[in-house]
Amino acid sequence: MEFTVKLTDAQSRVIIEKGCHTHLADYMEFNGRVMVVTDDNIPDSLKESVLCQFEDAILAEVPQGEKAKSFEIYTDLLATLLENGFSRKDFVIALGGGVVGDLAGFVASTYKRGCRFVQIPTTTLAQIDSSIGGKVAVNMNGIKNCVGSFYHPETVFVDTDTLATLEKRHFYNGLVEAVKAGCIGDAQLFDIFKNHAHELDAHSPYLEEIITRSLLFKRSVVQQDEKEQNLRKILNFGHTIGHALESLYNLEEYYHGECVANGMLMITEDMQIKQDLTGIFEKMNIPFVKAPDADKCIEFIKNDKKASGSTVDIVKVDRIGEAYIEKIHIEDMKKYFGR
């Protein structure tokens, strides 16, 4: 399957096809130098299958996890591009999960005011959500994604074959974003999780439909509100609390999707939806955060990009497939912690 995300000044081509990462030149012309940014947990065979398609490609490995999204690593990657004479017409390819995509995308967006950028997402999180939409960023002072920009990849290669070696915890962590998409905009997608969450794996017959439905829903939102002025904020369901939990646990103890899952549960007031979400997340072995420090979380929320002065925009779901935005005082967020 193939579709295009059409934006004001750019567009992203999305290819969903098994094996597509092994023959990239069949889909686009790489008429320039290439730096492949990946992490040290990606299998060597996967790295080689991409590198062997280019002459003199540079491999830039970063540590696995959120700590890679630091200014130190960001500037190291910029220096590598500069030292090797890369131009604006050359390519940065992100081969990895959401962290690699965020980091490599921010590098591409700022190197000489923007070079060419391609995504090959290798985790469910990146394939379902973060590889499209153009949000690229690094973390600072323990605050997630507080320095970044909007910069869209030219092409996104979604190849479910790359998920075969993904650890089960990472696999389910990424699927949380698809559960979120179902909650806020696709009731049929949510039903897939209600009925089949216990049997989902990298070989599931439902996986490609989950990925496709999630990406098409996100495309519809992003095309209407590219820079998150209004509608796109609904994609943050569970994220305001989720990002606070990530910061509370130093971006280490829990994964992004796990924190978002907990954020979704905490912010949800409808008891039937909360019960359904709890059942889904239990089947996906999502860990539940018990009684986080609400005061510390509030301090992190004050630095959230969705906060403005003493208020913050939160996303609520009272009916599956529909979401709305509510502005509340940040201090009032305390009532949601420990729910």
TITOR-455433 format. One record per residue (C-alpha): residue number from 1; x, y, z. Coordinates in nm, 2 decimals. Layout:
// residues N
+-----+--------+--------+--------+
! num !     px !     py !     pz !
+-----+--------+--------+--------+
! NUM !      X !      Y !      Z !
...
+-----+--------+--------+--------+
END
This chain:
// residues 339
+-----+--------+--------+--------+
! num !     px !     py !     pz !
+-----+--------+--------+--------+
!   1 !   0.00 !   0.00 !   0.00 !
!   2 !   0.11 !   0.36 !  -0.06 !
!   3 !  -0.03 !   0.70 !   0.02 !
!   4 !   0.09 !   1.06 !   0.05 !
!   5 !   0.07 !   1.30 !   0.34 !
!   6 !   0.01 !   1.64 !   0.18 !
!   7 !   0.12 !   1.95 !   0.37 !
!   8 !   0.15 !   2.32 !   0.31 !
!   9 !   0.51 !   2.32 !   0.19 !
!  10 !   0.60 !   1.95 !   0.18 !
!  11 !   0.47 !   1.61 !   0.14 !
!  12 !   0.56 !   1.26 !   0.26 !
!  13 !   0.53 !   0.94 !   0.06 !
!  14 !   0.44 !   0.64 !   0.28 !
!  15 !   0.51 !   0.29 !   0.16 !
!  16 !   0.37 !   0.00 !   0.36 !
!  17 !   0.51 !  -0.32 !   0.21 !
!  18 !   0.69 !  -0.63 !   0.34 !
!  19 !   1.06 !  -0.63 !   0.23 !
!  20 !   1.06 !  -0.27 !   0.11 !
!  21 !   1.37 !  -0.17 !   0.32 !
!  22 !   1.58 !  -0.41 !   0.11 !
!  23 !   1.53 !  -0.23 !  -0.22 !
!  24 !   1.49 !   0.14 !  -0.15 !
!  25 !   1.61 !   0.25 !  -0.49 !
!  26 !   1.30 !   0.10 !  -0.65 !
!  27 !   1.09 !   0.36 !  -0.48 !
!  28 !   1.31 !   0.68 !  -0.49 !
!  29 !   1.63 !   0.81 !  -0.63 !
!  30 !   1.91 !   0.85 !  -0.39 !
!  31 !   2.12 !   1.10 !  -0.59 !
!  32 !   2.35 !   1.21 !  -0.31 !
!  33 !   2.55 !   1.10 !  -0.01 !
!  34 !   2.38 !   0.91 !   0.27 !
!  35 !   2.42 !   0.90 !   0.65 !
!  36 !   2.23 !   0.63 !   0.82 !
!  37 !   2.14 !   0.71 !   1.19 !
!  38 !   2.06 !   0.40 !   1.40 !
!  39 !   2.10 !   0.28 !   1.75 !
!  40 !   2.32 !   0.01 !   1.90 !
!  41 !   2.03 !  -0.23 !   1.95 !
!  42 !   1.93 !  -0.26 !   1.59 !
!  43 !   2.05 !  -0.60 !   1.45 !
!  44 !   2.37 !  -0.58 !   1.24 !
!  45 !   2.19 !  -0.77 !   0.96 !
!  46 !   1.93 !  -0.50 !   0.94 !
!  47 !   2.19 !  -0.22 !   0.93 !
!  48 !   2.39 !  -0.41 !   0.66 !
!  49 !   2.08 !  -0.47 !   0.45 !
!  50 !   2.04 !  -0.09 !   0.42 !
!  51 !   2.40 !   0.02 !   0.41 !
!  52 !   2.49 !  -0.22 !   0.12 !
!  53 !   2.25 !  -0.04 !  -0.11 !
!  54 !   2.47 !   0.28 !  -0.11 !
!  55 !   2.82 !   0.36 !  -0.20 !
!  56 !   3.03 !   0.51 !   0.09 !
!  57 !   2.73 !   0.54 !   0.32 !
!  58 !   2.82 !   0.66 !   0.67 !
!  59 !   2.68 !   0.47 !   0.97 !
!  60 !   2.61 !   0.68 !   1.28 !
!  61 !   2.52 !   0.47 !   1.59 !
!  62 !   2.37 !   0.62 !   1.90 !
!  63 !   2.28 !   0.46 !   2.23 !
!  64 !   1.93 !   0.30 !   2.26 !
!  65 !   1.67 !   0.49 !   2.44 !
!  66 !   1.56 !   0.85 !   2.52 !
!  67 !   1.91 !   0.95 !   2.65 !
!  68 !   2.02 !   0.95 !   2.28 !
!  69 !   1.80 !   1.26 !   2.23 !
!  70 !   2.06 !   1.49 !   2.39 !
!  71 !   2.23 !   1.80 !   2.27 !
!  72 !   2.57 !   1.63 !   2.29 !
!  73 !   2.47 !   1.35 !   2.05 !
!  74 !   2.28 !   1.59 !   1.83 !
!  75 !   2.59 !   1.81 !   1.78 !
!  76 !   2.80 !   1.50 !   1.73 !
!  77 !   2.58 !   1.40 !   1.44 !
!  78 !   2.59 !   1.75 !   1.29 !
!  79 !   2.97 !   1.75 !   1.32 !
!  80 !   2.98 !   1.41 !   1.13 !
!  81 !   2.78 !   1.56 !   0.85 !
!  82 !   3.00 !   1.87 !   0.83 !
!  83 !   3.33 !   1.68 !   0.85 !
!  84 !   3.22 !   1.46 !   0.57 !
!  85 !   3.12 !   1.74 !   0.34 !
!  86 !   2.75 !   1.67 !   0.33 !
!  87 !   2.53 !   1.93 !   0.15 !
!  88 !   2.16 !   2.02 !   0.16 !
!  89 !   2.10 !   1.78 !  -0.13 !
!  90 !   2.24 !   1.48 !   0.07 !
!  91 !   2.04 !   1.23 !   0.28 !
!  92 !   1.99 !   1.15 !   0.65 !
!  93 !   1.82 !   0.82 !   0.69 !
!  94 !   1.66 !   0.72 !   1.02 !
!  95 !   1.68 !   0.35 !   1.07 !
!  96 !   1.52 !   0.26 !   1.41 !
!  97 !   1.24 !   0.36 !   1.64 !
!  98 !   1.09 !   0.68 !   1.75 !
!  99 !   1.40 !   0.81 !   1.93 !
! 100 !   1.62 !   0.76 !   1.62 !
! 101 !   1.35 !   0.92 !   1.41 !
! 102 !   1.31 !   1.23 !   1.64 !
! 103 !   1.69 !   1.27 !   1.67 !
! 104 !   1.78 !   1.22 !   1.30 !
! 105 !   1.49 !   1.43 !   1.19 !
! 106 !   1.60 !   1.72 !   1.40 !
! 107 !   1.95 !   1.68 !   1.27 !
! 108 !   1.82 !   1.69 !   0.91 !
! 109 !   1.60 !   1.98 !   0.98 !
! 110 !   1.88 !   2.20 !   1.11 !
! 111 !   2.19 !   2.10 !   0.91 !
! 112 !   2.24 !   2.38 !   0.67 !
! 113 !   1.88 !   2.48 !   0.73 !
! 114 !   1.75 !   2.14 !   0.61 !
! 115 !   1.89 !   1.84 !   0.42 !
! 116 !   1.69 !   1.55 !   0.28 !
! 117 !   1.53 !   1.31 !   0.53 !
! 118 !   1.40 !   0.95 !   0.50 !
! 119 !   1.25 !   0.73 !   0.76 !
! 120 !   1.28 !   0.35 !   0.79 !
! 121 !   1.09 !   0.28 !   1.12 !
! 122 !   1.18 !  -0.05 !   1.28 !
! 123 !   0.95 !  -0.05 !   1.59 !
! 124 !   0.57 !  -0.06 !   1.62 !
! 125 !   0.58 !   0.29 !   1.79 !
! 126 !   0.76 !   0.44 !   1.49 !
! 127 !   0.56 !   0.25 !   1.22 !
! 128 !   0.23 !   0.33 !   1.38 !
! 129 !   0.28 !   0.69 !   1.49 !
! 130 !   0.60 !   0.89 !   1.50 !
! 131 !   0.74 !   0.83 !   1.15 !
! 132 !   0.48 !   1.07 !   1.00 !
! 133 !   0.36 !   1.41 !   1.11 !
! 134 !   0.69 !   1.59 !   1.11 !
! 135 !   0.76 !   1.63 !   1.48 !
! 136 !   1.13 !   1.61 !   1.54 !
! 137 !   1.30 !   1.70 !   1.87 !
! 138 !   1.56 !   1.64 !   2.14 !
! 139 !   1.52 !   1.65 !   2.52 !
! 140 !   1.67 !   1.90 !   2.75 !
! 141 !   1.71 !   1.91 !   3.13 !
! 142 !   1.50 !   1.60 !   3.17 !
! 143 !   1.21 !   1.75 !   2.97 !
! 144 !   1.10 !   1.54 !   2.68 !
! 145 !   1.09 !   1.70 !   2.33 !
! 146 !   1.12 !   2.06 !   2.45 !
! 147 !   1.36 !   2.16 !   2.17 !
! 148 !   1.25 !   2.07 !   1.82 !
! 149 !   1.08 !   2.16 !   1.50 !
! 150 !   0.84 !   2.04 !   1.23 !
! 151 !   1.03 !   1.86 !   0.95 !
! 152 !   0.87 !   1.60 !   0.73 !
! 153 !   1.05 !   1.30 !   0.57 !
! 154 !   1.04 !   1.27 !   0.20 !
! 155 !   0.96 !   0.90 !   0.22 !
! 156 !   0.87 !   0.66 !   0.50 !
! 157 !   0.93 !   0.29 !   0.44 !
! 158 !   0.71 !   0.08 !   0.67 !
! 159 !   0.83 !  -0.28 !   0.65 !
! 160 !   0.67 !  -0.51 !   0.91 !
! 161 !   0.95 !  -0.76 !   0.84 !
! 162 !   1.18 !  -0.54 !   1.05 !
! 163 !   0.96 !  -0.61 !   1.36 !
! 164 !   1.06 !  -0.98 !   1.37 !
! 165 !   1.34 !  -0.93 !   1.62 !
! 166 !   1.17 !  -0.67 !   1.83 !
! 167 !   1.14 !  -0.75 !   2.20 !
! 168 !   0.79 !  -0.82 !   2.31 !
! 169 !   0.79 !  -0.53 !   2.55 !
! 170 !   0.89 !  -0.29 !   2.27 !
! 171 !   0.63 !  -0.44 !   2.04 !
! 172 !   0.34 !  -0.38 !   2.28 !
! 173 !   0.48 !  -0.04 !   2.39 !
! 174 !   0.44 !   0.09 !   2.03 !
! 175 !   0.09 !  -0.06 !   1.99 !
! 176 !  -0.03 !   0.18 !   2.26 !
! 177 !  -0.03 !   0.46 !   2.01 !
! 178 !  -0.27 !   0.25 !   1.79 !
! 179 !  -0.50 !   0.20 !   2.09 !
! 180 !  -0.49 !   0.58 !   2.13 !
! 181 !  -0.58 !   0.63 !   1.76 !
! 182 !  -0.87 !   0.40 !   1.81 !
! 183 !  -0.99 !   0.58 !   2.11 !
! 184 !  -0.99 !   0.93 !   1.95 !
! 185 !  -1.09 !   0.85 !   1.60 !
! 186 !  -1.14 !   0.49 !   1.48 !
! 187 !  -1.38 !   0.28 !   1.68 !
! 188 !  -1.32 !  -0.02 !   1.45 !
! 189 !  -0.95 !   0.00 !   1.53 !
! 190 !  -1.03 !   0.00 !   1.90 !
! 191 !  -1.25 !  -0.31 !   1.85 !
! 192 !  -0.95 !  -0.50 !   1.70 !
! 193 !  -0.77 !  -0.45 !   2.03 !
! 194 !  -1.07 !  -0.54 !   2.24 !
! 195 !  -1.11 !  -0.87 !   2.05 !
! 196 !  -0.75 !  -0.96 !   1.96 !
! 197 !  -0.51 !  -0.79 !   2.20 !
! 198 !  -0.41 !  -1.12 !   2.35 !
! 199 !  -0.30 !  -1.27 !   2.02 !
! 200 !  -0.11 !  -0.98 !   1.86 !
! 201 !   0.25 !  -1.03 !   1.76 !
! 202 !   0.48 !  -0.95 !   1.47 !
! 203 !   0.32 !  -1.22 !   1.26 !
! 204 !  -0.04 !  -1.13 !   1.34 !
! 205 !  -0.28 !  -1.10 !   1.04 !
! 206 !  -0.42 !  -0.79 !   1.21 !
! 207 !  -0.09 !  -0.60 !   1.23 !
! 208 !  -0.08 !  -0.44 !   0.89 !
! 209 !  -0.44 !  -0.33 !   0.93 !
! 210 !  -0.36 !  -0.18 !   1.27 !
! 211 !  -0.06 !   0.01 !   1.12 !
! 212 !  -0.25 !   0.13 !   0.81 !
! 213 !  -0.55 !   0.25 !   1.01 !
! 214 !  -0.34 !   0.43 !   1.26 !
! 215 !  -0.13 !   0.61 !   0.99 !
! 216 !  -0.43 !   0.70 !   0.78 !
! 217 !  -0.61 !   0.85 !   1.08 !
! 218 !  -0.30 !   1.05 !   1.18 !
! 219 !  -0.27 !   1.17 !   0.82 !
! 220 !  -0.62 !   1.30 !   0.82 !
! 221 !  -0.55 !   1.50 !   1.13 !
! 222 !  -0.21 !   1.63 !   1.03 !
! 223 !  -0.33 !   1.74 !   0.69 !
! 224 !  -0.59 !   1.95 !   0.86 !
! 225 !  -0.37 !   2.09 !   1.13 !
! 226 !   0.00 !   2.05 !   1.05 !
! 227 !   0.14 !   2.28 !   1.32 !
! 228 !  -0.09 !   2.16 !   1.61 !
! 229 !  -0.29 !   2.48 !   1.64 !
! 230 !  -0.61 !   2.31 !   1.72 !
! 231 !  -0.73 !   1.97 !   1.59 !
! 232 !  -0.40 !   1.79 !   1.60 !
! 233 !  -0.39 !   1.83 !   1.98 !
! 234 !  -0.63 !   1.54 !   2.00 !
! 235 !  -0.33 !   1.31 !   1.91 !
! 236 !  -0.19 !   1.40 !   2.26 !
! 237 !  -0.45 !   1.18 !   2.43 !
! 238 !  -0.27 !   1.04 !   2.73 !
! 239 !   0.05 !   1.23 !   2.65 !
! 240 !   0.04 !   1.52 !   2.90 !
! 241 !   0.04 !   1.28 !   3.19 !
! 242 !   0.25 !   1.03 !   2.99 !
! 243 !   0.53 !   1.28 !   2.93 !
! 244 !   0.53 !   1.38 !   3.29 !
! 245 !   0.57 !   1.02 !   3.40 !
! 246 !   0.86 !   0.97 !   3.16 !
! 247 !   1.03 !   1.27 !   3.31 !
! 248 !   0.95 !   1.16 !   3.66 !
! 249 !   1.12 !   0.83 !   3.60 !
! 250 !   1.42 !   0.99 !   3.42 !
! 251 !   1.32 !   0.87 !   3.08 !
! 252 !   1.44 !   0.52 !   3.18 !
! 253 !   1.21 !   0.31 !   3.39 !
! 254 !   0.91 !   0.30 !   3.16 !
! 255 !   0.88 !   0.33 !   2.79 !
! 256 !   0.70 !   0.61 !   2.61 !
! 257 !   0.40 !   0.40 !   2.51 !
! 258 !   0.37 !   0.25 !   2.86 !
! 259 !   0.36 !   0.60 !   3.01 !
! 260 !   0.10 !   0.71 !   2.75 !
! 261 !  -0.11 !   0.41 !   2.84 !
! 262 !  -0.11 !   0.51 !   3.20 !
! 263 !  -0.19 !   0.86 !   3.11 !
! 264 !  -0.49 !   0.75 !   2.91 !
! 265 !  -0.62 !   0.55 !   3.20 !
! 266 !  -0.57 !   0.83 !   3.45 !
! 267 !  -0.74 !   1.10 !   3.23 !
! 268 !  -1.03 !   0.87 !   3.14 !
! 269 !  -1.35 !   0.93 !   3.35 !
! 270 !  -1.59 !   0.70 !   3.17 !
! 271 !  -1.58 !   0.37 !   3.37 !
! 272 !  -1.66 !   0.14 !   3.07 !
! 273 !  -1.39 !   0.29 !   2.86 !
! 274 !  -1.15 !   0.27 !   3.15 !
! 275 !  -1.24 !  -0.09 !   3.21 !
! 276 !  -1.19 !  -0.17 !   2.84 !
! 277 !  -0.85 !   0.00 !   2.83 !
! 278 !  -0.74 !  -0.18 !   3.15 !
! 279 !  -0.83 !  -0.51 !   2.99 !
! 280 !  -0.65 !  -0.43 !   2.67 !
! 281 !  -0.33 !  -0.31 !   2.84 !
! 282 !  -0.33 !  -0.61 !   3.08 !
! 283 !  -0.33 !  -0.84 !   2.77 !
! 284 !  -0.05 !  -0.64 !   2.62 !
! 285 !   0.15 !  -0.67 !   2.95 !
! 286 !   0.17 !  -0.29 !   3.00 !
! 287 !   0.30 !  -0.21 !   3.35 !
! 288 !   0.08 !   0.01 !   3.56 !
! 289 !   0.24 !   0.30 !   3.74 !
! 290 !   0.12 !   0.31 !   4.11 !
! 291 !   0.07 !   0.64 !   4.29 !
! 292 !   0.32 !   0.86 !   4.11 !
! 293 !   0.43 !   1.18 !   4.29 !
! 294 !   0.16 !   1.42 !   4.17 !
! 295 !   0.35 !   1.74 !   4.28 !
! 296 !   0.65 !   1.65 !   4.08 !
! 297 !   0.44 !   1.55 !   3.78 !
! 298 !   0.27 !   1.89 !   3.80 !
! 299 !   0.61 !   2.06 !   3.78 !
! 300 !   0.69 !   1.87 !   3.46 !
! 301 !   0.35 !   1.95 !   3.31 !
! 302 !   0.42 !   2.32 !   3.36 !
! 303 !   0.70 !   2.28 !   3.10 !
! 304 !   0.48 !   2.08 !   2.86 !
! 305 !   0.45 !   2.24 !   2.52 !
! 306 !   0.07 !   2.23 !   2.56 !
! 307 !   0.09 !   2.44 !   2.87 !
! 308 !   0.02 !   2.81 !   2.86 !
! 309 !   0.06 !   3.01 !   3.18 !
! 310 !  -0.14 !   2.84 !   3.45 !
! 311 !  -0.34 !   2.63 !   3.21 !
! 312 !  -0.29 !   2.32 !   2.99 !
! 313 !  -0.49 !   2.16 !   2.71 !
! 314 !  -0.59 !   1.80 !   2.78 !
! 315 !  -0.76 !   1.55 !   2.56 !
! 316 !  -1.07 !   1.37 !   2.68 !
! 317 !  -1.26 !   1.07 !   2.54 !
! 318 !  -1.61 !   1.00 !   2.66 !
! 319 !  -1.71 !   0.79 !   2.36 !
! 320 !  -1.48 !   0.56 !   2.17 !
! 321 !  -1.38 !   0.72 !   1.83 !
! 322 !  -1.44 !   1.07 !   1.95 !
! 323 !  -1.22 !   1.31 !   2.13 !
! 324 !  -1.23 !   1.67 !   2.25 !
! 325 !  -0.99 !   1.92 !   2.40 !
! 326 !  -1.04 !   2.08 !   2.74 !
! 327 !  -0.84 !   2.36 !   2.89 !
! 328 !  -0.79 !   2.33 !   3.27 !
! 329 !  -0.57 !   2.48 !   3.54 !
! 330 !  -0.25 !   2.29 !   3.57 !
! 331 !  -0.29 !   2.25 !   3.95 !
! 332 !  -0.62 !   2.08 !   3.88 !
! 333 !  -0.43 !   1.80 !   3.70 !
! 334 !  -0.35 !   1.65 !   4.05 !
! 335 !  -0.69 !   1.49 !   4.07 !
! 336 !  -0.60 !   1.26 !   3.78 !
! 337 !  -0.29 !   1.10 !   3.94 !
! 338 !  -0.34 !   0.78 !   4.12 !
! 339 !  -0.67 !   0.71 !   3.96 !
+-----+--------+--------+--------+
END
